[in-house]
Amino acid sequence: MRTLALPQEVKQWSLTALRDKLVKIGPKVVRHGRYVTFQLAEVAVPRTLFVEILRLIDQLRPKPAPT
């Protein structure tokens, strides 16, 4: 995951740092109708960095075949 789904500016993070900052920060889960929102403390990971990590993870999934 470190090599495929991290932006260039945080490629040097250790797996421990990655776990601490992205997994163990304790997001608050808020549900509104059909949507689920994770509220994270921005001091752990800036919003732009988190969005970039999610975008890179999404690119790892195979795209569905056209029908």
Secondary structure, 3 states (H helix, E strand, C coil): CHHHHCCHHHCCCCHHHHHHHHCCCCCEEEEECCEEEEECCCCCCCHHHHHHHHHHHHHHCCCCCCC
